């Protein structure tokens, strides 16, 4: 098997169309494309305003993975990073890209002096659950999500 060469770096404004496409790929995988309504322009506006940051992975001359995250606050623990989306294109899975990207995300949290990181994972997404299990992540099952659309 040929080794895939890749690099992880902070995302830039010009990466946002590729980030948006990866999020669409995730929405399809999660059977929820109809709920994916944010546009590339929304991403550009909010990235420029500092609402979120990204890390991207480049391989074969294109972006093949990304992590989108933002700083938030836990009243119990303090500063934290919330991982909103984490996507590796299917053809690039199993090559160490996800691990390198998640490690870079964790390093960002340490640099920002966060006390924890949080994310959501669907209960049926066994590949993701297995991935996070390798990090000894705590997958909470007792909290329910609440939301309102405005």
C-alpha positions in Angstrom: 0.0 0.0 0.0 1.4 3.4 -1.0 1.8 5.9 1.8 -0.3 9.1 1.4 1.7 12.3 2.0 -0.4 15.0 3.6 0.0 18.2 5.7 -2.2 19.7 8.4 -2.5 23.5 8.6 -4.8 26.3 9.8 -7.6 26.9 7.4 -7.7 30.2 5.4 -10.5 32.2 3.8 -9.8 30.6 0.4 -10.3 27.1 1.9 -13.9 27.8 2.9 -15.5 26.4 -0.3 -13.6 23.1 0.3 -14.6 23.2 4.0 -18.2 23.8 2.9 -18.1 20.9 0.5 -16.8 18.6 3.2 -19.6 19.6 5.5 -22.1 18.8 2.8 -20.4 15.4 2.5 -20.9 14.9 6.2 -24.6 16.0 6.0 -25.1 13.4 3.3 -23.4 10.7 5.4 -25.6 11.7 8.4 -28.7 11.5 6.1 -29.5 15.2 6.8 -28.5 17.1 3.7 -31.9 18.8 3.8 -30.9 20.5 7.1 -27.6 21.9 5.7 -28.6 25.4 4.8 -25.4 27.5 5.5 -23.8 28.9 2.4 -20.2 29.5 1.5 -20.9 33.2 2.0 -22.2 32.5 5.5 -18.9 30.7 6.2 -16.9 33.6 4.8 -18.7 36.2 6.8 -18.5 34.2 10.1 -14.9 33.1 9.5 -13.9 36.8 8.9 -15.8 37.8 12.1 -13.9 35.2 14.1 -16.8 33.0 15.0 -14.9 29.8 14.1 -11.5 28.5 13.0 -10.6 25.5 10.9 -7.7 23.1 10.4 -7.4 21.5 7.0 -5.5 18.6 5.6 -4.0 18.8 2.1 -3.2 15.7 0.1 -2.9 15.1 -3.6 -3.1 18.9 -4.2 -6.5 19.3 -2.5 -8.2 19.6 0.8 -9.3 16.1 1.9 -10.2 16.7 5.6 -11.1 19.4 8.0 -11.9 20.3 11.6 -14.1 23.3 12.3 -14.2 24.5 15.9 -14.7 27.5 18.1 -14.0 28.6 21.7 -16.8 28.4 24.2 -17.1 28.3 27.9 -18.0 25.7 30.5 -19.3 27.2 33.8 -18.0 24.1 35.5 -14.6 23.7 33.9 -13.7 27.0 32.2 -12.5 27.6 28.6 -13.1 24.9 26.1 -13.0 24.2 22.4 -16.1 22.9 20.7 -15.4 20.7 17.7 -18.4 21.4 15.5 -17.4 19.2 12.5 -14.6 16.8 11.8 -14.6 15.2 8.3 -12.1 13.1 6.3 -13.1 12.2 2.8 -13.9 8.5 2.6 -11.1 7.7 0.1 -8.5 9.1 2.6 -9.7 7.3 5.7 -7.4 4.7 7.4 -4.2 6.6 6.4 -3.5 8.4 9.6 -5.1 11.7 8.5 -7.9 11.7 11.0 -5.5 11.0 13.9 -3.1 13.8 12.7 -6.0 16.2 12.3 -7.6 15.4 15.7 -4.1 15.7 17.4 -3.7 19.1 15.8 -7.1 20.1 17.1 -6.1 18.9 20.6 -2.9 20.9 20.4 -4.9 24.0 19.5 -7.0 23.5 22.6 -3.8 23.2 24.7 -2.4 26.3 23.2 -5.5 28.2 24.0 -5.3 26.9 27.6 -8.6 25.1 27.3 -9.6 22.7 30.0 -11.6 20.4 27.8 -12.8 19.8 24.3 -16.3 18.7 23.4 -18.2 17.4 20.3 -21.2 15.4 19.3 -21.2 12.0 17.6 -24.2 10.1 16.3 -25.0 6.9 18.3 -25.0 4.8 15.0 -21.7 6.2 13.7 -19.5 3.2 14.8 -16.4 4.3 12.8 -16.4 7.6 14.6 -17.2 6.1 18.0 -14.3 3.6 17.5 -12.0 6.5 16.5 -12.8 8.5 19.7 -12.5 5.4 21.8 -8.9 5.2 20.9 -8.4 8.5 22.6 -10.3 7.3 25.7 -12.9 9.9 25.1 -16.0 10.0 27.3 -19.1 9.7 25.2 -21.9 11.0 27.3 -25.2 9.3 27.0 -27.3 10.9 29.7 -27.5 14.5 28.4 -30.1 15.3 25.8 -29.5 18.1 23.2 -31.9 21.0 23.0 -32.3 23.5 20.2 -34.5 26.1 18.7 -34.4 27.4 15.1 -34.6 31.2 14.9 
